[in-house]
Amino acid sequence: MAEFSVREVEGMRQVRIDIRDETVRAAAGALSNMRGSIRMTAALPRPGEFLKSLITKEARVRPRYTGTGSVLLQPSLGGFFVLEVSGTRWILEPGVYLASEGDVTLGVRRERFWPTVWAGDGLVKFQTTVSGRGRVAINAPGPVEVVPIEDSELRVQGRLVLGRTEHLRFSSRRATTWLQSFIAGQKRLRVFSGTGLALVCWTPYWNQHMYRRVTGEDIEGSIFE
């Protein structure tokens, strides 16, 4: 089984994957360097996958790295989280997927139309799914907590939930009546209901947050929006 680890140097974080006669996959352009006897291969996406990539932020090319050695991915002021997938299908938000073991099955799904529109995610929202068994590394703006939901709801302001198990249903609604929400200055909430697990990032790392505040540069937008 491939070993995933996250190291921190000078306030930045980096994912390292050690493999021994194994295969792992990573997002396109994620490689920093390879050490050892490792071969990288990349297959062109099918026509349907290519068309989906044109209208979503999810890239459909995930290069494979096969052999023995270490694969180090690009460092970031943000963070990473290593998820253990063990039979349950997970739904990841756009841009969250980073890398996974070769036995993990990757898929794509489209979120329902009206929740997507009301949440401000556009008309079409495709998400990466991961299932099977193995480790998956994801991008995260800060520390990640696995939150269990038991026949209940998790309501959050902004994109705090990075991923969820497939039995949690996503919707969007006001915190209270329209008038009271307007008076309180409260935006619509993202709601996850049912029974399952959610990957939640409550707060970003301070250095990444300050960098984005100062420069105005942003990849996915603030997690509080």
C-alpha positions as CSV (number, residue, x, y, z in Angstrom):
1,M,0.0,0.0,0.0
2,A,1.3,3.4,-1.0
3,E,2.4,5.7,1.9
4,F,1.0,9.2,1.9
5,S,2.5,11.9,4.1
6,V,2.3,15.6,4.5
7,R,5.4,17.6,5.4
8,E,5.7,21.2,6.4
9,V,8.7,23.4,5.5
10,E,8.9,27.2,5.9
11,G,5.1,27.5,6.4
12,M,4.3,25.5,3.2
13,R,3.0,22.0,3.0
14,Q,3.7,19.2,0.5
15,V,2.4,15.7,-0.1
16,R,4.9,12.9,-0.5
17,I,3.8,9.5,-1.8
18,D,6.1,6.5,-1.4
19,I,5.4,3.5,-3.6
20,R,7.0,0.1,-4.1
21,D,6.0,-1.6,-7.4
22,E,2.7,0.3,-7.2
23,T,0.7,2.8,-9.1
24,V,-0.8,6.1,-7.9
25,R,-2.6,8.9,-9.7
26,A,-2.5,12.7,-9.3
27,A,-4.2,15.8,-10.7
28,A,-2.7,17.2,-13.9
29,G,0.2,19.5,-13.2
30,A,0.5,18.4,-9.6
31,L,4.0,16.9,-9.8
32,S,7.0,18.6,-8.2
33,N,9.6,15.8,-8.5
34,M,10.1,12.1,-8.7
35,R,12.8,10.0,-7.0
36,G,13.6,6.4,-7.9
37,S,12.5,4.2,-10.7
38,I,9.1,5.7,-11.6
39,R,7.4,6.0,-14.9
40,M,4.7,8.6,-15.6
41,T,1.9,8.0,-18.2
42,A,-1.1,10.1,-19.1
43,A,-4.0,9.0,-21.3
44,L,-6.2,11.5,-23.3
45,P,-9.7,11.9,-21.9
46,R,-12.6,10.4,-23.8
47,P,-14.7,12.9,-25.9
48,G,-17.4,13.1,-23.2
49,E,-14.9,13.7,-20.4
50,F,-13.2,16.4,-22.5
51,L,-16.4,18.3,-23.0
52,K,-17.2,18.1,-19.3
53,S,-13.8,19.6,-18.5
54,L,-14.6,22.6,-20.7
55,I,-17.6,23.6,-18.5
56,T,-16.3,22.6,-15.1
57,K,-13.1,23.2,-13.0
58,E,-12.5,19.4,-12.8
59,A,-9.7,18.3,-15.0
60,R,-10.2,14.9,-16.6
61,V,-6.5,14.0,-17.0
62,R,-5.0,12.3,-14.0
63,P,-1.4,11.1,-14.8
64,R,-0.3,7.7,-13.4
65,Y,3.0,7.1,-11.6
66,T,4.2,3.5,-11.6
67,G,7.3,1.9,-10.1
68,T,9.3,2.2,-6.9
69,G,10.4,5.4,-5.3
70,S,8.9,8.7,-4.1
71,V,6.5,11.2,-5.8
72,L,6.4,14.7,-4.3
73,L,3.6,17.0,-5.4
74,Q,3.6,20.8,-5.6
75,P,3.9,22.6,-2.2
76,S,1.2,25.0,-1.1
77,L,0.5,27.7,1.5
78,G,-2.8,25.8,1.9
79,G,-3.0,22.3,3.3
80,F,-3.8,18.7,2.5
81,F,-5.7,15.8,4.0
82,V,-5.3,12.1,3.5
83,L,-8.6,10.3,3.4
84,E,-8.9,6.5,3.9
85,V,-11.6,5.2,1.5
86,S,-12.9,1.8,2.5
87,G,-15.9,0.8,0.3
88,T,-18.0,4.0,0.7
89,R,-18.2,6.4,-2.2
90,W,-17.2,9.9,-1.4
91,I,-18.2,13.1,-3.3
92,L,-15.5,15.7,-3.5
93,E,-16.0,19.4,-4.2
94,P,-14.5,20.8,-7.5
95,G,-10.8,21.3,-7.2
96,V,-10.4,19.2,-4.0
97,Y,-9.0,16.0,-5.5
98,L,-5.2,15.8,-5.6
99,A,-4.0,12.2,-5.7
100,S,-5.0,8.6,-5.0
101,E,-3.8,5.0,-5.0
102,G,-4.2,3.1,-8.2
103,D,-7.0,0.8,-6.7
104,V,-9.2,3.8,-5.9
105,T,-11.9,4.2,-8.5
106,L,-12.4,7.8,-9.8
107,G,-15.7,8.9,-11.2
108,V,-17.7,12.1,-11.9
109,R,-21.2,13.2,-11.0
110,R,-23.3,16.2,-11.6
111,E,-25.0,17.9,-8.7
112,R,-28.7,18.5,-8.9
113,F,-29.7,21.7,-10.8
114,W,-31.6,23.8,-8.3
115,P,-29.4,23.3,-5.3
116,T,-26.4,24.2,-7.5
117,V,-28.1,27.4,-8.8
118,W,-29.3,28.5,-5.3
119,A,-25.9,27.9,-3.8
120,G,-24.3,30.2,-6.4
121,D,-22.3,27.4,-8.1
122,G,-23.6,28.1,-11.6
123,L,-25.9,26.1,-13.8
124,V,-23.8,23.0,-14.0
125,K,-21.6,21.5,-11.3
126,F,-19.5,18.4,-11.8
127,Q,-17.8,16.7,-8.9
128,T,-15.2,14.0,-8.6
129,T,-16.1,10.8,-6.8
130,V,-13.8,8.3,-5.2
131,S,-14.7,4.8,-4.2
132,G,-13.1,1.3,-3.6
133,R,-10.3,1.0,-1.1
134,G,-7.2,3.0,-0.6
135,R,-5.8,6.5,0.3
136,V,-6.8,9.7,-1.3
137,A,-5.0,13.1,-0.8
138,I,-7.2,16.2,-1.1
139,N,-6.5,19.9,-1.2
140,A,-7.7,21.8,1.9
141,P,-7.4,25.5,2.9
142,G,-6.9,24.5,6.5
143,P,-7.1,21.6,9.0
144,V,-9.8,19.1,8.2
145,E,-12.3,17.4,10.6
146,V,-14.4,14.3,9.7
147,V,-17.8,15.2,11.0
148,P,-20.4,12.4,11.5
149,I,-24.1,13.2,10.7
150,E,-26.7,10.9,12.0
151,D,-30.2,11.4,10.5
152,S,-29.7,15.1,10.9
153,E,-28.4,18.2,9.2
154,L,-25.2,20.2,9.0
155,R,-25.8,23.8,7.9
156,V,-22.8,25.9,7.0
157,Q,-22.1,29.4,5.7
158,G,-19.7,29.1,2.7
159,R,-17.7,26.2,1.2
160,L,-16.6,24.7,4.5
161,V,-17.5,21.1,3.4
162,L,-14.9,19.7,1.1
163,G,-16.4,16.3,0.6
164,R,-19.1,14.0,1.8
165,T,-20.2,10.4,1.6
166,E,-22.8,9.7,-1.0
167,H,-25.8,9.3,1.3
168,L,-25.7,12.9,2.4
169,R,-28.0,15.1,0.3
170,F,-27.0,18.6,-0.6
171,S,-29.4,21.6,-0.6
172,S,-29.4,25.3,-0.1
173,R,-31.7,27.4,2.0
174,R,-32.0,30.6,4.1
175,A,-31.1,30.5,7.8
176,T,-34.5,32.0,8.6
177,T,-37.2,34.0,6.7
178,W,-36.2,36.2,3.8
179,L,-36.8,39.4,5.7
180,Q,-34.9,38.4,8.8
181,S,-32.1,37.0,6.7
182,F,-31.9,40.3,4.9
183,I,-31.9,42.3,8.1
184,A,-29.2,40.0,9.7
185,G,-27.1,40.2,6.5
186,Q,-27.1,36.4,6.4
187,K,-26.4,34.6,3.1
188,R,-27.9,31.3,2.1
189,L,-26.6,28.3,3.9
190,R,-25.3,25.1,2.4
191,V,-27.2,22.1,4.0
192,F,-26.1,18.5,4.1
193,S,-28.8,16.2,5.4
194,G,-29.1,12.5,6.1
195,T,-26.6,10.0,7.6
196,G,-23.0,9.9,6.6
197,L,-19.6,11.7,7.0
198,A,-18.5,15.2,5.9
199,L,-15.0,16.6,5.5
200,V,-15.2,20.0,7.0
201,C,-12.5,22.8,7.1
202,W,-13.7,25.3,9.8
203,T,-10.8,27.8,9.4
204,P,-8.0,28.4,6.9
205,Y,-4.3,28.4,7.7
206,W,-3.5,31.9,8.6
207,N,-0.6,32.4,6.1
208,Q,-2.7,31.4,3.2
209,H,-5.6,33.5,4.4
210,M,-3.3,36.6,4.8
211,Y,-1.7,36.0,1.4
212,R,-5.0,36.0,-0.3
213,R,-6.2,39.1,1.6
214,V,-3.1,41.0,0.7
215,T,-2.7,40.0,-3.0
216,G,-6.3,39.5,-3.9
217,E,-5.4,36.2,-5.6
218,D,-7.8,33.4,-5.1
219,I,-8.1,30.0,-6.7
220,E,-11.5,28.7,-5.5
221,G,-12.8,31.7,-3.5
222,S,-13.0,32.2,0.2
223,I,-14.4,29.2,2.1
224,F,-16.6,31.6,3.9
225,E,-18.5,32.8,0.8
